Amino acid sequence: MSTTWQSQLKRGNWHDLETNEDLTDTDQVPEKLHSILKLYLWSAGNDFGSSYKPFHLFLDLVGYSLNEFGELMFRAEKHHQLHFGYLEMDYVGKSLSCWANRPVDSETYVDKLLESEHYE
């Protein structure tokens, strides 16, 4: 049995996860989506302001914000300059790569994450 198959059996079907607690649990979310999860958790756990989160920048860059909400979520105009640190930009870059390699899984996961925020 391959490691990937064992991992999937251990975690079950991640598509069935619904609560924010489950969707942010690294033991339940497949490793292939961990880069998006790390960016989400970093953005939520640090004081960037409500419209200046690295996760919002990611959602704008992949077109998710305009497609789902009809507007951009990241509001850099409220700040004199865009200045995230190397860690934030690394998380954004890895999340973009994840989206490029797995667009359907990435979008499904982001949908579930954002929905879980509103129903907790």
N, C-alpha and C positions, 0 to 999 in steps of 0.2 A: 504494500500500500504506500503510495507516495505521501510525502509530507504535506503537500497542498490538499490532497484528499482527506488526510487525517485532520488537518486544520478545519476544513469545511464541516466534517462530521462533528467535531468538537463544538464548533460555533453554531451549528444549525443553519437555518436560512435567515440571513441578515435582513432579507426583505420583509420578514415578519416582525421585526423590531418596530416599536411604536413610541415608547416613552423616551424623553430626552435623556434620562438616566441610562437606558439601554443603548441608545444611539451614540452616546459619548463614552461608552465602556469599551476600552481597547481590547478586552477579551472577547467581546461579542461582534465587533466591527471587523470585517476582513482586512488583513494587512494591506491589500491593494488600495484601500481607501484611507489609510492612516494619515497620509499627508494632508488631506482635507480636514480630517478630524483634528490633527495637531494645530492647524491654522485656526479652526473654529474655536478650540479650547483656549489658545493663546489670545485670540481677540476678545473672547468673553471674559477671560481672567485678568485682563490688564485694563487700566484706565486710559483708553484712547479717546473717549468721548463717544457719544451715541452715533455720530455720523462720520467718524474718522477711523474706523476699524479696518485692519488689514483684510479681514474676511469680506467686508463690503467691497473693497477694491477688487478682490478676486472675483466676486459675483458680477461686478461691472465689466471686468476684462473678458470674461467668458460669455457675456451677453445675457446672463441669467436675469439680472435686475430689470433690464428693459423688456425682456420677453414676459416676465412674470408680473412685474409691478408697473410697467410703463414709465419708469424713471430710474435714474441712477441712485444708488444708495450711498456711495462714497461722496462726501462733500469736502473736497480739498480747498474750495474757495474760502472757507471759514478760517483757513490757516495760511500763514504767509508763504509757506513752502511745504512741499511734500518731503517729509523726512522720517522714514522708518529706518530702523537699524538693520544690520546685516541679518539678524535672526528672523525678523518679520519678512524681509524680502526673500530669504531662503524658503520660508514656509509658503509664501505666495508662489514662488517659482516652482516648487515641488507640487503644489496643488494644481497649478496650470498644466504641468506635465501629466499629472494623474488624469485631469479632464481630457487632455489631448489623446491619451492612450485608452481611456475607458469612459467615453462621454456619456453613455447611457447609464452605467452604474453610478458615475459621479453625479449626474443630474438627479437621479432617483434618490441618492443618499442626501443631497442638499435639500431636495423637496421634503424628505422625511425629517431632517434636522430642523428646518424652519417651521414645519407644521407642528413639531413636538414642542417648540417654544411657546406656541399660542394655546396649546391644550393642556399644559401642565398645571 
